[in-house]
Structure formats: structure tokens, C-alpha cells
């Protein structure tokens, strides 16, 4: 299949829908010669331009001693690459005044910047309203448009009605679900979702099947894969899968994977351990991990980064591998993999 900026040319002799026109392959090629600008438009008449986006997840400024330097390297790369916008997928920083310098690094990027709420971002007794104010984030969940693409940012930190289970809430409530339905119904653009908790992992959003059903219904009603991909952080692994034609990608942490007390190991100096006592419960990545997303009518390309563990790996410390989970050697890795994924931008 040849994909040309919103037009899908399949087998010779097949006809395809482009706006109100139906073109055979021969007719399409003739039209492309006569009107090459046609190739830059999707079926809804909105320009679908290439976008390059910087994505990072889970730097954990309040746990990691060098989180500022890791974020600075991400921002420096985003500037050098002249990215169209950047987005972080949660577990960024709590609204302590001492974290103002960390936030200043983020805000040094001259283009648009977007936030996603992570479950640890209100630790320490903060209200979500305080986090929003500190980050200058207008809403807990929202959507925006860029260059013919539609983007949705969800909040997976709501409390399931009638429950208050121990641990962190990981739910998308009815009000937000209704908003999502309406938002997807209104847009006619190819859509990408962002959330902190995954919409497919067992440890992600608790009612993820309900959220996915809304995405799949939106695609069915549109008659094409309007929702193409959903990206998340939270799980600190490198993983991708596909459900009902939608790509689900987990973006690895910028900083580490959590191992817990059983596998604690002193990986930095005694001074660092005293100031940041939770690092020894993690296996840090030597270099910051983040990704550059390239969106075009040809699909979604992810350019990731590779690093190595600081000190012994989880397996060297005796942690048992559990295949097919976040404790597998394929997913618990110090990298974000390069990937090329096809998206449907036809309409």
C-alpha cells in the first residue's frame, strides 16, 4: 500500500474516497500531476502537516538527584531539533517552591509545552489545584489541535466512586468519559492520546477497557481509525502493543525503574543517598531517556534513546523474571525503542 498524505492508494483498479471524488489509481496519478497540492490535504479539507514532538515521562524530580540535568538534556535536544512542541507524561515534580528551578528548565523551551498529571505529582499532601497552578496547567484533562492533528490528554488519577482502596487512585470518572466521547465526536482529525497510566496494562487505568471502548466506538462511527495511538508513562518500561487497530505505547521513565526494598542497592555516594534516600530502591538509567515523535501521513515514527543501568541490573540482584510483564527482560530495559507505526489519516 502506498500512503500519500491522507490518500491511500491500494491495488490497481481499486477506487478510493477523497472528499467527494472517487479516483482509480490511474486517475489519482493524473490528478497528482495536475494538482500536486492535493497531496497535502486530508479528506476533511484540513492540512495534515508533519509534526515533530518531544516526549518524556517520569523524571521524578523529588526522587532522583540529577533530575534537573536529565530534563535539561531533553530541553537542549528539543531546542536543537526545533521540535514543534513538547509534552511530559507525569510524575514530573511536586509543587514545592524548591522545585521552581526544575520547572524553569522545562519552561526554557520556546515552543508550546504540555503537561500530564502523574499519580506522584500531588504527594506530600498537595491538592491537584496546587499542582495545576504551579505548572500553569489550565485543566486536569484537555485537548488541542496542531497542524491538522488532534491531541487528547487524560487524567487517570480520579477516584472510583464508592471506593477508597489503599494506594493511588487510577480511574477515569464518568464526567471525564462523557467529555472524551464528545471531544472525539467533534474532531474530524487524526487523533493521538496521552495519559500517565496506560490504557492497556493491568496496572494502568482501572477502567481502561471502558476508555478503550470509547476510542473504538469513535473509530467505528467515523468509519476509519481516527484514534490512532495512545501514549503513556507510569510503568517505567519499554513496550508497545495494538488493540482493535489502535497503537498503545509505554514511554519509559527518564530516570529509573523502581525495584523496592528487597532489591535495594547503593548506586551513588553516601551523600547522595542521604539527600535522596529512595534512589537505592531503584535501578537508575545512566543517561536520560526520552523520545522524538514524528507524525506524518505516512504514520508515527518514534526515535528513542538507549542507555545502561547504573550498577547491577535487577537480574544480577536476584530479581526473578516474569515474562510478559513489566518484570520481563524485554520490557524492563534502559531504553526507549525506535518504532515505525502506520496510522490511518484518510478519513
N, C-alpha and C positions, 0 to 999 in steps of 0.2 A: 504493500500500500504506500502511495506517495502522499504525504501530507503537505499542503501548501497554504499556510496562513489562513486556516479556517475552512479550506475546501479539502475534502477527502476524495482523491481520485483512486478508484479501485481497479477493477478489471476492465479491459477494453469492451466497449459496447454497453457497459452499465451506465445508468443515468443517475445524477445526484441533484439534490436540492441545494440551491444557493439563492437565498431570498425568495423571489417569486419565479426565478428561472430554473429550468431543468436542463442540464448540459450533459451531453455524452463526452467521453474523453476527447474525441476529435474537436467537438465544439468548444470544450474548455480550453484546449491548447490554442485554438484560433482566438478566443476571447482574451487569453493571457497576452498574446502578441499585440492585439489591438488596444487592450486596456490593462497594462500591467499593474496599475494601481489597485485593480480588483483584488490582487493577491494580499493586500494589506488589510482587508476588512473581513469581519466575521459575518455570519448570516443575519445578525441583528442590526447591522449598519454601524456598529461601534468599532473603532480601531483597536486591534489586539496587537500591541507592540511588545517587543521583548523587554522583560524586566529582569534586573539582577538584584538580588535581595540578600542581605547578611542576616544569618540566623544563629543565635546562641541560646544555650539552655543551662540552667542550674549552676551558675558560677559560685553561689553560696558565699557571698561576701562575709557573712557572720560566722563562717566555719573555717574558711580557707585563708591562710596567712598571706598568700600572694594573689588574691582575687583581683586586686586593683591592677596589677601588672598584666594578668591574663586578659582582663577587659580592655586594657589599653592596647594590647596587641590586636585584639579584634577590631577596635575602633580605627587603629592605624591602617589595618588592611582594608577596612570599609572605605576609608578616605582614599587610599592609593588606587583602589579598584573603581572608584567613583560609582559606588552602588546606589541604586535608586531609593532604597530605604532599608532600615534595619529593624529587627524585632527580637525581643528576648522572650523565652518561653517559661519564665517563672523561677522561683527560688533565687531571686536576684539580690535583694537586700532589704532589711527591716528599716523602718523609718526613724532610726536613731540619727541624731544630729551628727554624730561621729562618722556616719556613712555619707555625709554630704559630698566629700571628695570623690567617693566611688561614683555617685550619681553625676558629678561634674564630668567625669571621664566619658560616661555614656552620652551626655548632652553636648560633648565636643564634636560629635558627628554633625555636619552641617545640613544634612537632609532630614526627611521625616523619620521619626523614631516611634516605635510602638511597643507596648508592654502587655504581658500576660501575667495574671496573678498565679503564684505558686502557693502551695499549702504552707510553706515555712515563712512566707513574707509578712505574716502578722504575728509570728512568735514573739513572746515577751509581753503579751497582754495587749497588743495594739488592736485597734479596730480597723476594719477594712477601709473605712473612710479616711483614716490617717495614712494608710498606705497609698491610697489614690491621690491624696493631697501632696504627699511627699514626692511621688513620681510624676505629678502633673498629669495623671491619667483620668480622663473625664468620666468613664463608666467602667463597671466591672466586666461587662461584655459589650461588644460593639462590632460594627462592620465598616469597611471603607472601600473605595474604588481607586484603582491606578491603571492607567493605560489600557482600559478595556477589560481589566481583570477585577474580580470581586473577592474580597478577603473578609473572613469572619473570625473573630477572636472570642472564644468561650471562657466562661468561669466555671471550673469544675469543683469549686470549694464550697458549694451550698450544702445545707444540712437536709438529709432525708426527712420528710415530715413524719412526726410521731416517734422519732428515734433520736438517741444521743449516745451512739456507741463510742467506746474508747478509741482514741486515735484521731486522725484527721478526717474531717468530712470530705467526701469525694462524690459529689452528686450534682446533677443539673436539674434544677427545680422546674415546676410546671410553667411559671411565668417566663423563664428563660427559653424553655422549649417552644412555647407559643410564639415568642419573639423570633426564634430561629425559623419556624415554619413560615412566618410572614416575610421575613427578610429574604429567604431563599425563593419564595414565590415572586417577590417583586423584581429581583435581579434577572437579567437576561444574559449575564456574562459568565464565562467560565470561572469557577469558584474554588478557592483554597481555604481550608480551615486551619486555625491554630488553637491549641489548648495546652494546659500544663500536663494534666493527666491524660493518658492515652484513651482513645475511644475503642480499643480492641483488646488491650491487655487485661488479664483477670484482676490485676491490682490497680487498674486505672479507674475511670469514672464508673461508679457503681451501677448506674443505669445506662451504660454505654450502648446496650442493644436498642434502647428506646431512642437514643440520639441518632444512632446509625439508621434506624428505620425512617427517621425524618429526612435524612440525606438521600436515602434510596428512593423514598417517595417523591422527593423533589426531582430526582433524575427521571423517574417514570413519568411524572406529569409533564416534564419538559420534552421528553422524547429523545433525550441524549444525555450523556454523562456530564451534566452541568457542574456537579460537585466532583472534582477530580481527585483531590488529595486532602489528607488531614495530617498535620504535623504536631508532634507533642514532645515534651521533655519528661521530667519527673522520674523516670525509671533508670536513668543513667546507663543506658545500653545502646548498642548499635543494631537496629532491627527494622525490617520493612516487610509488609505483607499486603495482600489485596483481598478485599471482601466486596462482593457484588460490584466489581469493576472500579471501586474506589481504593486508591493507594493510601495506606496508613504507615507513616514513618515515625520512628522514635529517634530524636536527635540526642545524641549522647551529651552528658554533662561536660561543661567546660573544664571541670576541675577533678572529679574523682568518682569512684563507686564506693558506696557505704558497705562495710563488712560486719560491723558490730563488735561488741566487746570480746567475743570468743576468739576473734582473729586480729586483735589489736596488735600493732607493731609500731615502734617509734621510728619514724621515717625522716624526721628532721632533727634539729638541735633541741637540747633541753629547754632553751629559751623559747623556741617556737612552740614546743609542747606546753609550756606553762601558760603562754599567752593564748594559744589555740588548742585546748585540750581534746577537742573532738577529732582532730586530724588523725590521731593514731588509730581511730576506729574505721578509717577509710583506706583505700588504695588509690593514691593520687596519680594523675597523669602528669608526666614531666612537662609537657607543653600544653597550652590551652587548646581545646577542641572547639571548633565552630565550623559552619558551612556557608557556602555561597550557593544560592539557588538561582538558576537561570530559567525563566519562564518564557516560552515562545509557543507559536502554533505547532511546533514540532514536538513539544512536550515539556517535561520538567527534568532538568539536569541538576544534580547535586554534586558539588565539588567539596569534598570533606578534607579532613586533616588526620594525620597519623602521628602517634607519639609512642611512649612506652611507660610502663609502670615505674613509679618511684619506689625502689626497694623490692622485696619479694612479691610475687604475684599471689592472688588468692589461692591458687592450687599449690604453690610452694609452702603456704602456711597451713595446708591440710584441709582446705575447704573442699567439700565434695561437689563434683559437677552434677548438675541436674539438667539433662539435655532437654531442649525445647522450652526452656525457661530463662529468666534473667540470670540464672546461675550456670549458664552453659558457656563453654569456651568460645562459641561462635558469637555470642551476644555481649558477654562481659569482656570487653576489649578496649584498649586505649586508642580508639579511632572513631571517626565518622566516615563511612564508606562513600566512595563515589558511586553515583547511580544515575541511570538514564531511564526515565519512565514516560510512557506515552500518555498524553492527555487528549481528550476529545474537546476540541474548541469549535466544532462545526455549528452546533445548534440545529 
